[in-house]
């Protein structure tokens, strides 16, 4: 049995059986340094390396809580392999309570991967990929709906054309999600999109999924547990912790999705919730003007599942109301598949 060696992520190093917390330098602003917090958990036995990131959008609080919880509950003494946890990728977004885009340069970190030498957000994304995610074999990027977004939990993987990687990616997505999976390729309308961190990681040879639960600035325990249990299930499958992994079948696979928008302005009264199955031409909302008259009855064009419902109540023409997933049965998945081992 080969002797376990010290592991390193940026300036941080951990010996076998050790947990190390610290920061990776990215750059600086006039107000101070830009850093990425990281936790290195080095197991006392050999095994794979898993990276967990959260807070790419740092007002998505359920995944942040889940990453923090996992970083404190994983026992290095009983861990096979190593886990890198980045609980909050963008500390500036977190401090400013800024949704979607960085307050430093107005960029969406999940649309500019793999980053580069441009603005500070591009440097941050490049640093995250180069120094942290690239050091792992597997990566789970935890997300939720952002402010104003109520989201159906799902997990997605970007197809690469490599049968072994793609089968492993689907396995991780299946192991994480309670129900809905999304498999996408370049140019697809499904997440993870090109420009996302999970998509960029797959192009570097890391098996990476984007995993979502929660939204609208909430921190509900049920949403946190989707993330925590999903990651634990993946770790069981990878042999990193004890236990038998399970896939919560039957699952459904996304084939496409579409947004239904308001064409009039006023006060929105929703008639649909996330996870609802909707029928063709079903009424999902009504819009009333400032005098209380109904000016629009909003209908969905085809049957599907309400996967994202926007929480705003005052709408303008063109505002999104609901995004529906169009799906098919995913079928069973064999965790003993030869591609997985």
N, C-alpha and C positions, 0 to 999 in steps of 0.2 A: 504494500500500500504506500503510494508516494506521500511524502510529508507535505502537509498543508502549508501554503505560503501566505505571507501578508498580502492583503489586497489594498488597492489605492484607487481613489476617485479624486481627480484634481490634486489639491494639497493634502487631502485626508487619507489616512492609512489605518487599517485595522488588522490586528493579529487574529488568528483563529480563536473563536470563543469571545471576541471583544465587540463592543458596540461603541461607535465613535460618532459624535455630533459636531457639526461645524458648518462653515460657509465656503462657497467657491466664489472667487472674485470674477466679476463680469466687466465692470468699468466704473465710471463715476459720473455723478451730476454735480452741479454747483452746490447742491444740498448735502452731498455725501456719496458714499459708495453704493454701487448696485451689486447685490450678492444673491446667490442661490443657496438656501439652507438645505443641508443634506444629512441623512443618517445612514451610516454604514453598519450593517449587522452581519458579522462574519461568523458563520456556523462552525461548530467544532468537528464536523464531518464533511467529507467531500460531497458535492452536488452541484446543481446548476446555479446560475446567477440571474436574479430577477430584479428588475428596476420598476418601482412604483412612483408615478408622478401625479400631482394634483395641483390645483391652483394655477393652471395655465390661464384660465379665466378665474380670477381670485375672489369673485363674489359668488362662486359656485361652492357653497359652504359644506354640503353633505360629503362630497369627496375629500375636501380638506380635512374634515373631522375624521373620516375613515382612514386616511393616510397617517394622520397623527396617532390614531388609536393603534393601527397595525405596527407602526414604528416602535411603540412602547410595549406591545404585547408579545411580539415575536421573541422567543427565547433563544439566544445565540447558542446556549449549551445543548439545546435539542434540535438545532437547525442543521439540515444538510444543504450545504451550499452557502450562498450569500444573497442578501437583499439590500438594495440601495433604495432609500425612500427620499423623495423630494416632496415635502408636504405642501409647499407653496412655491410655485415656480416664479411668480411675479409678486414680490413683496411690495412694489410700488402700487400695483392695482389693489392689493389687499389693504394697504394703509389708507388709500384714497377712497376705498369702497367704490371703485370704478369698474363698471361692467364692460365686457366685450373687448375694449381696446385699452392699451397702456396710456396712462396720463402723461408719460414722458414724450411720446411721439405720435400717438393716435393710431398705432398699428395693432392689429389682431394677431397675437402670437401664434394662433392655430391656423393662420392662413399664409404665413411667410416662411415656413420651414422648407429647406434646412437652414435658413438664416444666412448670414454672411458678414461682410465688413462694413455694412451701411450704418443705419441708426442703431441706437442702443438696444432696441427690441430685437433687431436682426442679430446683433452680437450675442444677446442673451440666449436666443434659440440655438445659435451655432454652438455656444459653450455648453448648453444642456446636452445637445446631441453628441458633441465631440468628447466631452469629459465624463459624462455620466451614462447616458443611454447606450452609447457604443461599447461600453465596458461590460454590458449584460448580454445574455443570450435571449432573454425574454423581457418584455416590457408591457406594462398595463398603464395607460393614461386615463386617469379617472376624471370624469366630467359630470356636469348636470346642466339643466336648463339655466340660463342666466337670468338677470332681473327681467321680470315680465314674461318669462317662459315657463310653462308647466309641461313637464316632459314624461313620456312613457319610458321606463327603463329599457335599455338595449345595449348590445355590444356589437362592434363592427371591426372588420379586418380588411386591409387592402391586399387584393390578390397580386402576386408577383410573377406568376408564370412558372415558378419553381414548385413542383408538386409536393415536395417534402415540406417546404416552408408554408405553403398554402394550407396543407392539411393540418399542420400544427397551429397555424393562426386560427383556423376554424375551430379547432379543439378548444383553444383558450377562450374564444368568444362564446362557444357553447357552454363551457364550464362556468363562465361568469354570469350569463344573462338568465333572468327568470323565464323569458319567453321569446323575445324578438332578437334575431341576428341580422346583420347587414354585411354582405361581402361585396366589395367594390373594386374596380380597377381604374386606371388612368382615364379621365374623361367621363367617369360615371357620375350619375346624379345622386348616388348614395354615399354616406360617410363610411370610413374616413376619406376625405377629399385630398387630392394633391394640394400641398401647402400645409396640411396638418402634420403635427409632430409624429403621430403614429404612422401615417403614410410614409413620411421621410425615413423613419426608423426601419421600416420594412425594406426600403431601397438600399439600406446599409447592411442588410443581412440579419437584422434583429427581428425576431417574431414579436410583433407589437399589435395590441388591440386598443381601440378607444372604447371605454366603458362608461355608460351614463345612467345616472339615477338622481332624482331630486330636481329642484329648480325654484325660480321666483324668489331668490334670496332667503329661502327657508333652510332650517336645520332640523328636519324631522328624523327621528330615530329609525323609522322604517326605511327611509332612503339611505341612511348611513349603513344600515345592515345589509342592503343589497350590495354595496361596495365591499364591505368587510367580508361577508360570506362568499362573495364572488372571488375575491383574491385568495381567501383561505382554500376554497375549492380548487383553484388553479395550483396552489402550493401543494395540496395533497396529491394532485395528479402528477406533478413534477417530482414527487418523492421528497420534498423539502421538509414537510411535517407529516406526522402520523395521521392516518385516517383514510377512508375510502372516498374517492371523488365520485360525484354523481352529476348527471345531466338531467335537468328538470323538463323532461319531455312530457307532452308534445310541444315542440317549438315551431315557430313560424319564421320564414325567411322573407326579407323585404325584396321586392322586385322593382319598385319605383316609389316615388312619393310626390305630392303636389300640394301647393299652398292655395287655400281659398281666401280671397281678400275682400275687404269692404269696397263698395263703389260709391257709397254715400258717407256722410259724416254725422256724428251725434253720439248718443249714449248707447253703449253696447250691452245687450242682455244675452248672455250665452245660454245655449240649450244643449251643450255637449261637454263632456269631461274627458280627460286623457284616458285612453284605453277603451273608450266606447267604440263599438262596431256601428258604423253608419251605413245607411242604404243610399242608393242613388237618388239624388234630389231631396235628401232629408234636410229639414231646417235645422241649422246649427246655431243660429243667432238671429236677433232682430235689432235693428238700429232705429232709435227714435230721435227726432230733432229736438231743439231746445224748448219747443212748445208741447212735446209729448206725442207728436204724431209719428206713426211708424213710416219711415221713409225707405227702408229696405228690409226684406226678408232674405237672409243669407242661406243659401243652399249649397251643399257639396255636389259636384258634378257626377261622382261615381261612388260606388260602395268601397269602403276601406276601414281602416282603424285610425282613430284620432290619436296621433302620436305626439303632437305638440299643439298646445292650446295657449294662445297669448292671453295674458291676464289683464291687459289694459281695458279700461271701461269707456274712456273717451277716445273715439277713433276718427281718423280722417280718411278721405277717399284714398284707396291704395294700401291701407294698413292691413297686415296679415291678421286673420282670425283663427284659422286652424290649419294644421298641416296633417294630411292623412298619409299613412303608409298603405301601400298596396302589396299584398303578401300572398304567399303560397305555403303549404305545409313543408316544413324543413326535412321531415323524415328522421329516422333514427340515426344515431352517430355511434360508430364503433371505436371506443377508446383503445382497443387492442390492435387497431389498424397498423400494418407494417410500416407505413410512412411515419408513424408517430414515434418509432423506437429505433 
